[in-house]
Amino acid sequence: MEKELITAEQFKKRLVTLCLRGGGAGLPRRPRDRQILLKSIVLLMDPEHAYAPAALDELLKSWLAQIGRCCETDHATLRRLLVDEGYLERPPDGRFYRVCTPGPAATDFESAVNGVDVVATVQEARGAAAQRRRKHAARSGIQRLT
């Protein structure tokens, strides 16, 4: 049985769902959801660049602040998971990290996923959700006055 590829639209929709859910959820248990989050991190990285540990830590902290707010985890756990899952490689001396190309889940994702701007996708969804909340609050305020 052949796996169904995750399309760019499915990737964006599920990423938004995962990133907008309430806090306290931690990392997803479903392997497919976990792969989507890990892929979203790797999409922020340059596959031609070797990342010093401090630079990778800053990138992961930035991802947690901008995108992965829902994940109750830290950058060190993410780094370890990215290496364990085969998204990043690290030589035995640990001097740098590099994106594994094509990566362990390359066959899980449609190639168009590589062109997704994960920061913009999540920021747009957060903005739309905030706007819906403001509209709802405004409607609720008007109803209370009448």
GROMACS elastic network, one bead per residue, 0.5 to 0.9 nm:
[ bonds ]
;  ai    aj funct       b0    kb
    3   107     6  0.84883   500
    3   108     6  0.72181   500
    4     7     6  0.89734   500
    4   108     6  0.73189   500
    4   109     6  0.86805   500
    5   107     6  0.71934   500
    5   108     6  0.50933   500
    5   109     6  0.51369   500
    5   110     6  0.56918   500
    6     9     6  0.81517   500
    6    10     6  0.59816   500
    6    11     6  0.61668   500
    6   108     6  0.60838   500
    6   110     6  0.57540   500
    6   113     6  0.80789   500
    7    10     6  0.51154   500
    7    11     6  0.60000   500
    7    12     6  0.85904   500
    7   109     6  0.63519   500
    7   110     6  0.51261   500
    7   111     6  0.81322   500
    7   112     6  0.71465   500
    7   113     6  0.65964   500
    8    12     6  0.61612   500
    8    13     6  0.85702   500
    8   109     6  0.78776   500
    8   110     6  0.66589   500
    8   111     6  0.80689   500
    8   112     6  0.56238   500
    8   114     6  0.81654   500
    8   115     6  0.82311   500
    8   116     6  0.69634   500
    9    12     6  0.51761   500
    9    13     6  0.60757   500
    9    14     6  0.85268   500
    9   113     6  0.81815   500
   10    13     6  0.51284   500
   10    14     6  0.60083   500
   10    15     6  0.83147   500
   11    14     6  0.53585   500
   11    15     6  0.59136   500
   11    16     6  0.85200   500
   11    36     6  0.67043   500
   11   109     6  0.82632   500
   11   113     6  0.69746   500
   11   116     6  0.86357   500
   12    15     6  0.50738   500
   12    16     6  0.61023   500
   12    17     6  0.85692   500
   12   113     6  0.84474   500
   12   116     6  0.76095   500
   12   118     6  0.76334   500
   12   121     6  0.67837   500
   12   122     6  0.82664   500
   13    16     6  0.52905   500
   13    17     6  0.62762   500
   13    18     6  0.87287   500
   13   121     6  0.89317   500
   14    18     6  0.60536   500
   14    19     6  0.84573   500
   14    33     6  0.75513   500
   14    36     6  0.77282   500
   15    18     6  0.51347   500
   15    19     6  0.60134   500
   15    20     6  0.84772   500
   15    33     6  0.80037   500
   15    36     6  0.65915   500
   15    37     6  0.68196   500
   15    40     6  0.79469   500
   15   118     6  0.82146   500
   15   121     6  0.84503   500
   15   122     6  0.75408   500
   16    19     6  0.50903   500
   16    20     6  0.58834   500
   16    21     6  0.84239   500
   16    67     6  0.89933   500
   16   121     6  0.72891   500
   16   122     6  0.56775   500
   16   125     6  0.65674   500
   16   126     6  0.83922   500
   17    20     6  0.54014   500
   17    21     6  0.61738   500
   18    21     6  0.56772   500
   18    22     6  0.89797   500
   18    28     6  0.81697   500
   18    33     6  0.76917   500
   18    37     6  0.81585   500
   18    68     6  0.84534   500
   18    70     6  0.73873   500
   18    71     6  0.88693   500
   19    22     6  0.84091   500
   19    37     6  0.88233   500
   19    67     6  0.63725   500
   19    68     6  0.58932   500
   19    69     6  0.67421   500
   19    70     6  0.56047   500
   19    71     6  0.79775   500
   19   122     6  0.71890   500
   19   126     6  0.89497   500
   20    23     6  0.86308   500
   20    67     6  0.89993   500
   20    68     6  0.89681   500
   20    69     6  0.83259   500
   20    70     6  0.69554   500
   20   122     6  0.81356   500
   20   125     6  0.80027   500
   20   126     6  0.70900   500
   20   129     6  0.86579   500
   21    25     6  0.78690   500
   21    70     6  0.65047   500
   22    25     6  0.68943   500
   22    70     6  0.64833   500
   23    26     6  0.77365   500
   23    69     6  0.75132   500
   23    71     6  0.73062   500
   23    72     6  0.74861   500
   24    70     6  0.67826   500
   24    71     6  0.72121   500
   24    72     6  0.60513   500
   25    28     6  0.73576   500
   25    70     6  0.63679   500
   25    71     6  0.62575   500
   25    72     6  0.66197   500
   26    29     6  0.88057   500
   26    70     6  0.66594   500
   26    73     6  0.63905   500
   27    33     6  0.87451   500
   27    34     6  0.68883   500
   27    37     6  0.86315   500
   27    70     6  0.81144   500
   27    71     6  0.52596   500
   27    72     6  0.68334   500
   27    73     6  0.72729   500
   28    31     6  0.75073   500
   28    32     6  0.87801   500
   28    33     6  0.60396   500
   28    34     6  0.55125   500
   28    37     6  0.86840   500
   28    71     6  0.81572   500
   29    32     6  0.87001   500
   29    33     6  0.74847   500
   29    34     6  0.69203   500
   30    33     6  0.53816   500
   30    34     6  0.62694   500
   30    35     6  0.86907   500
   31    34     6  0.50448   500
   31    35     6  0.60782   500
   31    36     6  0.86416   500
   32    35     6  0.50945   500
   32    36     6  0.63229   500
   32    37     6  0.88846   500
   32   108     6  0.87010   500
   33    36     6  0.50473   500
   33    37     6  0.64283   500
   33    38     6  0.87024   500
   34    37     6  0.52162   500
   34    38     6  0.61901   500
   34    39     6  0.84988   500
   35    38     6  0.50658   500
   35    39     6  0.58992   500
   35    40     6  0.84436   500
   35    85     6  0.88669   500
   35   105     6  0.72089   500
   35   108     6  0.87032   500
   36    39     6  0.50942   500
   36    40     6  0.61414   500
   36    41     6  0.88502   500
   36   109     6  0.89623   500
   37    40     6  0.50248   500
   37    41     6  0.65881   500
   37    42     6  0.89519   500
   37    68     6  0.79765   500
   38    41     6  0.52257   500
   38    42     6  0.64749   500
   38    43     6  0.87438   500
   38    78     6  0.82786   500
   38    81     6  0.83915   500
   38    82     6  0.67649   500
   38    85     6  0.88219   500
   38    87     6  0.77010   500
   39    42     6  0.50681   500
   39    43     6  0.60965   500
   39    44     6  0.88901   500
   39    87     6  0.79796   500
   39   105     6  0.81721   500
   39   113     6  0.89762   500
   39   114     6  0.88396   500
   40    43     6  0.51855   500
   40    44     6  0.69149   500
   40    63     6  0.88122   500
   40    67     6  0.87562   500
   40   116     6  0.86625   500
   40   117     6  0.88300   500
   40   118     6  0.61926   500
   40   119     6  0.88464   500
   41    44     6  0.55002   500
   41    45     6  0.71251   500
   41    59     6  0.85655   500
   41    60     6  0.74965   500
   41    63     6  0.67958   500
   41    82     6  0.88864   500
   41   118     6  0.84477   500
   42    45     6  0.51640   500
   42    46     6  0.81015   500
   42    47     6  0.83502   500
   42    82     6  0.86749   500
   42    87     6  0.72561   500
   42    88     6  0.83818   500
   42    99     6  0.70850   500
   43    46     6  0.78230   500
   43    47     6  0.88720   500
   43   113     6  0.87542   500
   43   114     6  0.65378   500
   43   115     6  0.81617   500
   43   116     6  0.77602   500
   43   117     6  0.78938   500
   43   118     6  0.74481   500
   44    59     6  0.82285   500
   44    63     6  0.84787   500
   44   117     6  0.82754   500
   44   118     6  0.77148   500
   44   119     6  0.84971   500
   45    48     6  0.87601   500
   45    49     6  0.79306   500
   45    59     6  0.83179   500
   45    98     6  0.89825   500
   45    99     6  0.74553   500
   46    49     6  0.53923   500
   46    50     6  0.84132   500
   46    98     6  0.86426   500
   46    99     6  0.75857   500
   47    50     6  0.80203   500
   47    98     6  0.68018   500
   47    99     6  0.51668   500
   47   100     6  0.74935   500
   47   101     6  0.72092   500
   48    98     6  0.77169   500
   48    99     6  0.78038   500
   49    97     6  0.86095   500
   49    98     6  0.65784   500
   49    99     6  0.79861   500
   50    96     6  0.58171   500
   50    97     6  0.56395   500
   50    99     6  0.80195   500
   51    54     6  0.79562   500
   51    55     6  0.58831   500
   51    56     6  0.56990   500
   51    95     6  0.84886   500
   51    96     6  0.51559   500
   51    98     6  0.62165   500
   51    99     6  0.89362   500
   52    55     6  0.52392   500
   52    56     6  0.62390   500
   52    57     6  0.86090   500
   52    94     6  0.87480   500
   52    95     6  0.62691   500
   52    97     6  0.64506   500
   53    56     6  0.51644   500
   53    57     6  0.60971   500
   53    58     6  0.87031   500
   53    94     6  0.78952   500
   53    95     6  0.69486   500
   53    96     6  0.58901   500
   53    97     6  0.69261   500
   54    57     6  0.50352   500
   54    58     6  0.62917   500
   54    59     6  0.87262   500
   55    58     6  0.51510   500
   55    59     6  0.62966   500
   55    60     6  0.87138   500
   56    59     6  0.50176   500
   56    60     6  0.61637   500
   56    61     6  0.85541   500
   56    75     6  0.88625   500
   56    79     6  0.79615   500
   56    96     6  0.86484   500
   56    97     6  0.75394   500
   57    60     6  0.51171   500
   57    61     6  0.61089   500
   57    62     6  0.85425   500
   57    75     6  0.61029   500
   57    76     6  0.72958   500
   57    79     6  0.76154   500
   58    61     6  0.50415   500
   58    62     6  0.60900   500
   58    63     6  0.85867   500
   58    75     6  0.82846   500
   59    62     6  0.50679   500
   59    63     6  0.62110   500
   59    64     6  0.86958   500
   59    75     6  0.87168   500
   60    64     6  0.61791   500
   60    65     6  0.86089   500
   60    74     6  0.84119   500
   60    75     6  0.53468   500
   60    76     6  0.83728   500
   60    78     6  0.72804   500
   60    79     6  0.75160   500
   61    64     6  0.50679   500
   61    65     6  0.62151   500
   61    66     6  0.86267   500
   61    74     6  0.76650   500
   61    75     6  0.57022   500
   62    65     6  0.50508   500
   62    66     6  0.59830   500
   62    67     6  0.80323   500
   62    68     6  0.88837   500
   63    66     6  0.52161   500
   63    67     6  0.52684   500
   63    68     6  0.59157   500
   63    69     6  0.82432   500
   63    75     6  0.88727   500
   63   119     6  0.85112   500
   64    67     6  0.56651   500
   64    69     6  0.53578   500
   64    70     6  0.82454   500
   64    71     6  0.74181   500
   64    73     6  0.84224   500
   64    74     6  0.78097   500
   64    75     6  0.75527   500
   65    68     6  0.63805   500
   65    69     6  0.56949   500
   66    69     6  0.67574   500
   66   119     6  0.70598   500
   66   122     6  0.82212   500
   66   123     6  0.79713   500
   67    70     6  0.80742   500
   67   118     6  0.78391   500
   67   119     6  0.65562   500
   67   122     6  0.63965   500
   67   123     6  0.79297   500
   68    71     6  0.54316   500
   68    72     6  0.85064   500
   69    72     6  0.74302   500
   70    73     6  0.89339   500
   71    74     6  0.83825   500
   73    76     6  0.83904   500
   73    77     6  0.65412   500
   73    78     6  0.73872   500
   74    77     6  0.54942   500
   74    78     6  0.64995   500
   74    79     6  0.88157   500
   75    78     6  0.50487   500
   75    79     6  0.60728   500
   75    80     6  0.85991   500
   76    79     6  0.50529   500
   76    80     6  0.61811   500
   76    81     6  0.85426   500
   77    80     6  0.51521   500
   77    81     6  0.60920   500
   77    82     6  0.85831   500
   78    82     6  0.60457   500
   78    83     6  0.86149   500
   79    82     6  0.51536   500
   79    83     6  0.63524   500
   79    84     6  0.86005   500
   79    88     6  0.82579   500
   80    83     6  0.52198   500
   80    84     6  0.60026   500
   80    85     6  0.84694   500
   81    85     6  0.58253   500
   81    86     6  0.83141   500
   81    87     6  0.84755   500
   81    88     6  0.89853   500
   82    85     6  0.52894   500
   82    86     6  0.61557   500
   82    87     6  0.50541   500
   82    88     6  0.55603   500
   82    89     6  0.84617   500
   83    86     6  0.50953   500
   83    87     6  0.58398   500
   83    89     6  0.58720   500
   83    90     6  0.73692   500
   83    97     6  0.87153   500
   84    87     6  0.77497   500
   84    88     6  0.80534   500
   84    89     6  0.88549   500
   85    88     6  0.78750   500
   85   104     6  0.71346   500
   85   105     6  0.89521   500
   86    89     6  0.67189   500
   86    99     6  0.87092   500
   86   100     6  0.68103   500
   86   103     6  0.64411   500
   86   104     6  0.56460   500
   86   105     6  0.86286   500
   87    98     6  0.85671   500
   87    99     6  0.59796   500
   87   100     6  0.53527   500
   87   101     6  0.80411   500
   87   102     6  0.86568   500
   87   103     6  0.53365   500
   87   104     6  0.63108   500
   87   105     6  0.81548   500
   88    97     6  0.62633   500
   88    98     6  0.54749   500
   88   100     6  0.51967   500
   88   101     6  0.88203   500
   88   103     6  0.79547   500
   89    96     6  0.85316   500
   89    97     6  0.56483   500
   89    98     6  0.53717   500
   89    99     6  0.63441   500
   89   100     6  0.60116   500
   90    93     6  0.79502   500
   90    94     6  0.58044   500
   90    95     6  0.76559   500
   90    96     6  0.61122   500
   90    98     6  0.66317   500
   91    94     6  0.53993   500
   91    95     6  0.71265   500
   91    96     6  0.71320   500
   91    97     6  0.75615   500
   92    95     6  0.82131   500
   93    96     6  0.83188   500
   94    97     6  0.74896   500
   98   101     6  0.89957   500
   99   102     6  0.84454   500
   99   103     6  0.75053   500
  100   104     6  0.78396   500
  101   104     6  0.82821   500
  101   106     6  0.83960   500
  102   105     6  0.79827   500
  102   106     6  0.57110   500
  102   107     6  0.88115   500
  103   106     6  0.54634   500
  103   107     6  0.87077   500
  104   107     6  0.76312   500
  104   108     6  0.85927   500
  105   108     6  0.50434   500
  105   109     6  0.68474   500
  106   109     6  0.56706   500
  106   110     6  0.79612   500
  106   111     6  0.80923   500
  107   110     6  0.75759   500
  107   111     6  0.89588   500
  109   112     6  0.80507   500
  109   113     6  0.64505   500
  109   114     6  0.85250   500
  110   113     6  0.57452   500
  110   114     6  0.80598   500
  111   114     6  0.57829   500
  111   115     6  0.79380   500
  112   115     6  0.55340   500
  112   116     6  0.72585   500
  113   116     6  0.53829   500
  114   117     6  0.85329   500
  116   119     6  0.88752   500
  116   120     6  0.87269   500
  116   121     6  0.78129   500
  117   120     6  0.55331   500
  117   121     6  0.61157   500
  117   122     6  0.87838   500
  118   121     6  0.50308   500
  118   122     6  0.61919   500
  118   123     6  0.84580   500
  119   122     6  0.54433   500
  119   123     6  0.60204   500
  119   124     6  0.84914   500
  120   123     6  0.50604   500
  120   124     6  0.58808   500
  120   125     6  0.84421   500
  121   124     6  0.53897   500
  121   125     6  0.63271   500
  121   126     6  0.87623   500
  122   125     6  0.50961   500
  122   126     6  0.61356   500
  122   127     6  0.85784   500
  123   126     6  0.50778   500
  123   127     6  0.61247   500
  123   128     6  0.86123   500
  124   127     6  0.50618   500
  124   128     6  0.61622   500
  124   129     6  0.85931   500
  125   128     6  0.50821   500
  125   129     6  0.61085   500
  125   130     6  0.85730   500
  126   129     6  0.50601   500
  126   130     6  0.61202   500
  126   131     6  0.85648   500
  127   130     6  0.51130   500
  127   131     6  0.61715   500
  127   132     6  0.86753   500
  128   131     6  0.50570   500
  128   132     6  0.62349   500
  128   133     6  0.86803   500
  129   132     6  0.50864   500
  129   133     6  0.62529   500
  129   134     6  0.86906   500
  130   133     6  0.50400   500
  130   134     6  0.61986   500
  130   135     6  0.86523   500
  131   134     6  0.50622   500
  131   135     6  0.61934   500
  131   136     6  0.85363   500
  132   135     6  0.51199   500
  132   136     6  0.60679   500
  132   137     6  0.85135   500
  133   136     6  0.50353   500
  133   137     6  0.60211   500
  133   138     6  0.84868   500
  134   137     6  0.50405   500
  134   138     6  0.60454   500
  134   139     6  0.85854   500
  135   138     6  0.50294   500
  135   139     6  0.61491   500
  135   140     6  0.84958   500
  136   139     6  0.51412   500
  136   140     6  0.60535   500
  136   141     6  0.85150   500
  137   140     6  0.50071   500
  137   141     6  0.60282   500
  137   142     6  0.86252   500
  138   141     6  0.50716   500
  138   142     6  0.62829   500
  138   143     6  0.86680   500
  139   142     6  0.51864   500
  139   143     6  0.61945   500
  139   144     6  0.86893   500
  140   143     6  0.51271   500
  140   144     6  0.62585   500
  140   145     6  0.88294   500
  141   144     6  0.52247   500
  141   145     6  0.64896   500
  142   145     6  0.52462   500
  142   146     6  0.66390   500
  143   146     6  0.54128   500
